[in-house]
Amino acid sequence: MNQHLKQLIDLSKVDIEIDAFEPQIEEANYKYEAALAQKQSIDSDIDNLTKEIKEEELKKHKNELHLAELSQKLEDNSRKSSEIKTEREMKSLQLEEEIAKEQVTFANEEITRLEKIIESKKEQIEAAKTSLEDIASNLETVKSEVDDKLKVITKARQEVFVKKEKLLGTMNQKGLAFYQKIRRWAKNSTVVVVEDQACMGCHMVIGDKIYADIVKAEEITTCPHCGRILHVEAAEE
Protein backbone atom coordinates (compact mmCIF):
# COMPACT_ATOMS: atom_id res chain seq x y z
CA MET A 1 0.00 0.00 0.00
CA ASN A 2 1.13 3.53 -0.79
CA GLN A 3 2.80 4.95 2.36
CA HIS A 4 0.99 8.30 2.06
CA LEU A 5 -2.36 6.53 1.72
CA LYS A 6 -1.63 4.42 4.80
CA GLN A 7 -0.82 7.59 6.76
CA LEU A 8 -4.09 9.20 5.68
CA ILE A 9 -6.01 6.09 6.74
CA ASP A 10 -4.25 6.11 10.11
CA LEU A 11 -4.88 9.85 10.50
CA SER A 12 -8.59 9.44 9.75
CA LYS A 13 -8.85 6.74 12.44
CA VAL A 14 -7.10 8.99 14.96
CA ASP A 15 -9.42 11.90 14.11
CA ILE A 16 -12.44 9.62 14.60
CA GLU A 17 -11.03 8.63 18.00
CA ILE A 18 -10.60 12.29 18.97
CA ASP A 19 -14.12 13.24 17.87
CA ALA A 20 -15.54 10.32 19.84
CA PHE A 21 -14.45 12.01 23.06
CA GLU A 22 -16.91 14.90 22.63
CA PRO A 23 -20.08 12.86 23.24
CA GLN A 24 -18.34 11.19 26.18
CA ILE A 25 -17.63 14.61 27.71
CA GLU A 26 -21.20 15.75 27.04
CA GLU A 27 -22.56 12.59 28.64
CA ALA A 28 -20.32 13.05 31.68
CA ASN A 29 -21.43 16.66 32.10
CA TYR A 30 -25.12 15.95 31.48
CA LYS A 31 -25.87 14.45 34.90
CA TYR A 32 -24.34 17.42 36.73
CA GLU A 33 -25.92 19.98 34.40
CA ALA A 34 -29.32 18.32 34.81
CA ALA A 35 -29.03 18.44 38.62
CA LEU A 36 -27.82 22.06 38.45
CA ALA A 37 -30.73 23.01 36.17
CA GLN A 38 -33.14 21.37 38.60
CA LYS A 39 -31.64 23.37 41.49
CA GLN A 40 -31.92 26.61 39.50
CA SER A 41 -35.52 25.79 38.60
CA ILE A 42 -36.43 25.25 42.27
CA ASP A 43 -34.61 28.47 43.25
CA SER A 44 -36.69 30.28 40.63
CA ASP A 45 -39.90 28.65 41.91
CA ILE A 46 -39.12 29.78 45.47
CA ASP A 47 -38.46 33.34 44.28
CA ASN A 48 -41.73 33.39 42.32
CA LEU A 49 -43.71 31.96 45.25
CA THR A 50 -42.17 34.53 47.60
CA LYS A 51 -43.22 37.35 45.27
CA GLU A 52 -46.72 35.87 44.95
CA ILE A 53 -47.03 35.66 48.75
CA LYS A 54 -46.10 39.36 49.05
CA GLU A 55 -48.76 40.21 46.47
CA GLU A 56 -51.41 38.14 48.29
CA GLU A 57 -50.42 39.68 51.63
CA LEU A 58 -50.81 43.15 50.11
CA LYS A 59 -54.31 42.23 48.91
CA LYS A 60 -55.11 40.87 52.37
CA HIS A 61 -53.84 44.07 54.00
CA LYS A 62 -56.03 46.20 51.72
CA ASN A 63 -59.06 44.09 52.66
CA GLU A 64 -58.20 44.43 56.34
CA LEU A 65 -58.01 48.21 55.98
CA HIS A 66 -61.33 48.20 54.16
CA LEU A 67 -62.81 46.00 56.89
CA ALA A 68 -61.61 48.45 59.54
CA GLU A 69 -63.24 51.32 57.63
CA LEU A 70 -66.51 49.37 57.36
CA SER A 71 -66.47 48.54 61.08
CA GLN A 72 -65.95 52.21 61.88
CA LYS A 73 -68.78 53.11 59.52
CA LEU A 74 -71.15 50.67 61.24
CA GLU A 75 -70.22 52.12 64.63
CA ASP A 76 -70.87 55.61 63.34
CA ASN A 77 -74.23 54.52 61.92
CA SER A 78 -75.11 52.96 65.26
CA ARG A 79 -74.53 56.30 66.96
CA LYS A 80 -76.46 58.14 64.26
CA SER A 81 -79.50 55.90 64.77
CA SER A 82 -80.31 57.67 68.03
CA GLU A 83 -80.33 60.98 66.20
CA ILE A 84 -82.72 59.97 63.41
CA LYS A 85 -85.77 62.21 63.13
CA THR A 86 -87.53 61.02 59.99
CA GLU A 87 -88.46 57.68 58.42
CA ARG A 88 -86.54 58.64 55.29
CA GLU A 89 -83.36 59.10 57.30
CA MET A 90 -83.95 55.73 59.01
CA LYS A 91 -84.38 53.91 55.68
CA SER A 92 -81.28 55.59 54.27
CA LEU A 93 -79.29 54.55 57.33
CA GLN A 94 -80.59 50.98 57.16
CA LEU A 95 -79.60 50.75 53.49
CA GLU A 96 -76.10 51.97 54.32
CA GLU A 97 -75.83 49.35 57.07
CA GLU A 98 -76.99 46.54 54.78
CA ILE A 99 -74.46 47.51 52.12
CA ALA A 100 -71.73 47.86 54.74
CA LYS A 101 -72.56 44.44 56.25
CA GLU A 102 -72.46 42.83 52.80
CA GLN A 103 -69.07 44.41 52.20
CA VAL A 104 -67.90 43.20 55.64
CA THR A 105 -68.96 39.65 54.75
CA PHE A 106 -67.20 39.86 51.39
CA ALA A 107 -64.02 41.32 52.95
CA ASN A 108 -63.92 38.57 55.60
CA GLU A 109 -64.44 35.88 52.96
CA GLU A 110 -61.72 37.44 50.78
CA ILE A 111 -59.29 37.59 53.73
CA THR A 112 -59.98 33.92 54.52
CA ARG A 113 -59.43 32.98 50.87
CA LEU A 114 -56.18 34.94 50.68
CA GLU A 115 -54.92 33.41 53.94
CA LYS A 116 -55.47 29.92 52.48
CA ILE A 117 -53.59 30.88 49.34
CA ILE A 118 -50.72 32.35 51.37
CA GLU A 119 -50.55 29.26 53.60
CA SER A 120 -50.57 26.97 50.54
CA LYS A 121 -47.74 28.90 48.90
CA LYS A 122 -45.72 28.85 52.14
CA GLU A 123 -46.14 25.07 52.27
CA GLN A 124 -44.95 24.88 48.65
CA ILE A 125 -41.87 26.92 49.57
CA GLU A 126 -41.05 24.62 52.48
CA ALA A 127 -41.42 21.56 50.24
CA ALA A 128 -39.22 23.22 47.62
CA LYS A 129 -36.58 24.05 50.22
CA THR A 130 -36.53 20.40 51.35
CA SER A 131 -36.02 19.29 47.73
CA LEU A 132 -33.34 21.95 47.34
CA GLU A 133 -31.40 20.63 50.33
CA ASP A 134 -31.48 17.11 48.87
CA ILE A 135 -30.32 18.34 45.46
CA ALA A 136 -27.59 20.56 46.96
CA SER A 137 -26.14 17.68 48.97
CA ASN A 138 -26.32 15.38 45.93
CA LEU A 139 -24.82 18.04 43.65
CA GLU A 140 -21.42 17.85 45.30
CA THR A 141 -21.34 14.07 44.91
CA VAL A 142 -22.37 14.30 41.26
CA LYS A 143 -19.76 17.01 40.61
CA SER A 144 -17.04 14.85 42.16
CA GLU A 145 -18.08 11.84 40.04
CA VAL A 146 -18.15 13.96 36.88
CA ASP A 147 -14.72 15.48 37.61
CA ASP A 148 -13.23 12.01 38.10
CA LYS A 149 -14.76 10.78 34.85
CA LEU A 150 -13.56 13.86 32.96
CA LYS A 151 -10.01 13.32 34.25
CA VAL A 152 -10.02 9.81 32.77
CA ILE A 153 -11.44 11.07 29.46
CA THR A 154 -8.98 13.99 29.31
CA LYS A 155 -6.03 11.68 29.93
CA ALA A 156 -7.17 9.26 27.22
CA ARG A 157 -7.81 12.12 24.79
CA GLN A 158 -4.37 13.59 25.47
CA GLU A 159 -2.78 10.23 24.63
CA VAL A 160 -4.62 10.22 21.28
CA PHE A 161 -3.52 13.81 20.60
CA VAL A 162 0.09 12.76 21.20
CA LYS A 163 -0.37 9.89 18.76
CA LYS A 164 -1.77 12.34 16.20
CA GLU A 165 1.13 14.76 16.65
CA LYS A 166 3.65 11.97 16.05
CA LEU A 167 1.77 10.92 12.93
CA LEU A 168 1.56 14.47 11.59
CA GLY A 169 5.31 14.82 12.02
CA THR A 170 5.92 12.01 9.54
CA MET A 171 3.34 13.02 6.94
CA ASN A 172 3.75 14.64 3.56
CA GLN A 173 2.41 18.21 3.92
CA LYS A 174 0.80 18.21 0.48
CA GLY A 175 -1.11 15.04 1.27
CA LEU A 176 -2.09 16.42 4.69
CA ALA A 177 -3.43 19.63 3.12
CA PHE A 178 -5.44 17.52 0.65
CA TYR A 179 -6.88 15.45 3.53
CA GLN A 180 -7.77 18.55 5.57
CA LYS A 181 -9.50 20.14 2.59
CA ILE A 182 -11.81 17.13 2.25
CA ARG A 183 -12.29 16.82 6.02
CA ARG A 184 -13.71 20.35 6.21
CA TRP A 185 -16.92 19.05 4.64
CA ALA A 186 -16.70 15.26 4.97
CA LYS A 187 -15.75 15.25 8.69
CA ASN A 188 -15.16 11.67 9.89
CA SER A 189 -16.00 10.20 6.49
CA THR A 190 -12.98 11.81 4.80
CA VAL A 191 -11.40 8.39 4.29
CA VAL A 192 -13.85 5.54 3.68
CA VAL A 193 -13.72 1.92 2.61
CA VAL A 194 -15.12 0.48 -0.59
CA GLU A 195 -17.51 -2.43 -0.09
CA ASP A 196 -19.12 -4.41 -2.92
CA GLN A 197 -17.40 -1.93 -5.27
CA ALA A 198 -19.33 0.99 -3.73
CA CYS A 199 -18.05 4.05 -1.86
CA MET A 200 -19.24 3.86 1.76
CA GLY A 201 -19.31 7.64 1.90
CA CYS A 202 -21.87 8.31 -0.84
CA HIS A 203 -22.86 4.65 -1.52
CA MET A 204 -22.36 5.07 -5.27
CA VAL A 205 -20.88 2.24 -7.36
CA ILE A 206 -17.25 2.69 -8.46
CA GLY A 207 -16.23 1.91 -12.05
CA ASP A 208 -14.02 -1.12 -12.71
CA LYS A 209 -10.89 0.86 -13.68
CA ILE A 210 -10.98 3.13 -10.61
CA TYR A 211 -11.84 0.16 -8.40
CA ALA A 212 -8.79 -1.68 -9.70
CA ASP A 213 -6.63 1.34 -8.78
CA ILE A 214 -8.16 1.37 -5.27
CA VAL A 215 -7.38 -2.32 -4.80
CA LYS A 216 -3.78 -1.81 -5.97
CA ALA A 217 -3.43 1.07 -3.49
CA GLU A 218 -0.37 2.38 -5.29
CA GLU A 219 -1.77 5.92 -5.32
CA ILE A 220 -4.29 7.95 -3.33
CA THR A 221 -7.61 7.50 -5.12
CA THR A 222 -10.75 9.55 -4.51
CA CYS A 223 -14.36 8.72 -5.22
CA PRO A 224 -15.42 10.08 -8.63
CA HIS A 225 -18.84 10.86 -7.20
CA CYS A 226 -18.18 12.53 -3.83
CA GLY A 227 -14.42 13.13 -3.69
CA ARG A 228 -13.69 11.13 -0.52
CA ILE A 229 -10.43 9.22 -0.20
CA LEU A 230 -11.04 5.51 -0.83
CA HIS A 231 -9.38 2.28 0.24
CA VAL A 232 -10.29 -1.36 0.67
CA GLU A 233 -9.97 -3.51 3.77
CA ALA A 234 -7.14 -6.06 3.87
CA ALA A 235 -9.44 -9.01 3.07
CA GLU A 236 -10.61 -7.30 -0.12
CA GLU A 237 -7.18 -6.28 -1.37
N, C-alpha and C positions, 0 to 999 in steps of 0.2 A: 504494500500500500504506500502511496505517496506520503512522504513524511509530513508535508504541510497539511495534507488532508487529515492525517491522523491527529495532528495537533489541534486542528479545528474541531474535530469530533470530541477530543478530550476537553477542549475549552467549553464546548457547548454543554457537556455533562457537568462541568464544574459550575457553570452559570446557572444551570437548573438546580443544582444543590444549593447554591446561594439564595436563589429566589424562593426555594422551599422553606427557608427560615422565616420569611415574613408571616405566613399564616400561623406558624408555630408561636411567634411573638404575639400576634394578635389574639390567639387562643389563650395564651398565658395571661395576657392583660385583661381579657374579657371578664373573667370572674371578679377581679378587683374593681374594674370599672362599673360592672353591674351593681355590685354592693355599694360603691360610692354614689352611683346615680340614685339608688334606692334611699340612701341616707339623705342626699340633697332633696329628694322628693318629699321625704317626711319633714325635713326642716322647713321646706316651703309650705307644706300643709299646716304645720304648727303656726307659722307666721300668719297665714291666711285666716286660720281659726281665731288667733289672738286679735286680729283686726276686726273680724266679724263680731267677736264678743264685745269689743269696745263700742261698735256701732249699735249692737242690741242694748248695751247698758245705757247708751245715750238716749235711745228711744224710751227705755224704761224710766230714766230720769225725767224726761219730758212729760211722760204720763203721770209720774208722781207729783211733779209741779202742778200739772193741770188738776190732779185730784185734790191737792191742797187748796187750790183756788176755788174748786167746786165746794169743798167742805166749808170754806170761809163764806162762800156765797149762801149756802144753806143756813149757816148760823145767822148771817145778816138777815136773811128772809124770815127766820124764826123770830128775830127781834122786831122786824117790821110788822109782823102779823098782829101785834098788840096795838099797832098804830093805825090799822086799817079803818077807814071811815065809810067806804062805799063797797057795794057788792062787786062793782067793776074792778076795783083795786084788789079785792080778795081773789077774784078769778084770775087776774093777771099774775098775782103772786103765786097762786097754785100752779099755773102753767109753767112759770119759771122754775118752781120746785120740781115739777115732773120732768122737765127737760134736764135739769141739773142732776136729778137722781138717775136718769137714763145714762147720762154722761159718766156719772160716778160708777155705775155698773160696768159700762164699756171700758172705762179706764182700769178698773180692777181686773177685769177679764184679760185686758191687753197686758197688764203687768204680770199676771200669772202666766200667760202664754210666753212672754219674753223671758221670764225667769226659767221656764222649762227649756227654752232654746239655749239660753246661756249655760245652764247646767249640763245639757247634752253636749255642747261644744267643749266645755271644760273636761268632761269625761273623755271626749275624743282626743283632746290634747294629752291627757294623762296616758291614754292607751298608746298614742303616738310616741310619747317620751319613753315608754317602756320598750317599744319596738326599736327606738333609736339607740337605747342603751345596749340592746342585744346586738344590733348591727355594728355599733362602734367597737364593741369588744371583739366581734368576729372580724372586723375590718383589719385589725392589726395582724391577726393570724393569717388572713388571706394575703395581705401585703407581703408578709414574710415568705409564704409559700411561693408567691409569684416571683419575688426577688431571687429566690433560690433556683427556680426553674429558668429564669432569664439568664442567670449566671452560667448555667449549663449550656443553654442555647448559644449565648455569646461566645463561650469558649470554643464550642464546636464550629460556629460560623467563622471565628478567627482562624481556626486551623484550615478551613476551606479557602479563606482569603489568601493565606500563605501559600497554599498549593497553587492557587491561580497566579499569584505573583511570580512564582518559580516558572510556571508554564509560559507566562507572557515574556519572561526574560529569554526564552529560547526560540520564540516565534519570529517568523518573517513579518516585518512591519506592513508590507504591502498586503499580505494575506490577512493579517489582523484587521487592517482598515476595511478590507472587503467584507470580512465577517461582521464587523461592527455596523457597517452600512446596512446590511440585511437585518441584523438584530434589532435595529431601531424600529422596524415595523413588524418583523416576524417573532420578536421576543424569544421564548424558549423553543420555538419550532424553526430556528435559523438553520440548524443541521438536522435533517430527518432521514429515516431509513426508507428504502424502497421495498415494498412487499407486493408480491404477485405482479411485478413490473408496474407498480403504481406509486406515485409520490405520496407519502403519508402526511404531507403538509397540506396539499390541495386535493389529494385523492384522484388526480388525473393520471391516465395511463401514459407511460413513457414509451417512446418509439424504440424499436429494436437497436438501432445504431447507438443512440445515446445510452440505452440500457447496458449495452456491451461495454461502453466506456466506463460506466459506473462500476460494473463488476470488475473490470481490470484495475480500477482505482489508481491509475498511473498519473492522473491529473485531477484537479478539483473540478467537479461537474455540477452544474446547477440545473434545476428543473426548468424545462422550456416553457412551462405554463405559469409558475409562480415565482421562480427565481431563487428558491431555497437551495442550500447546499445538500447534495444527495450522497448517500453511501448505502452499501448493503451489509447486512450482518454476516459474520464469519461463515455461518452454515450455508449462506446463499452464494458466497464468493466462488 
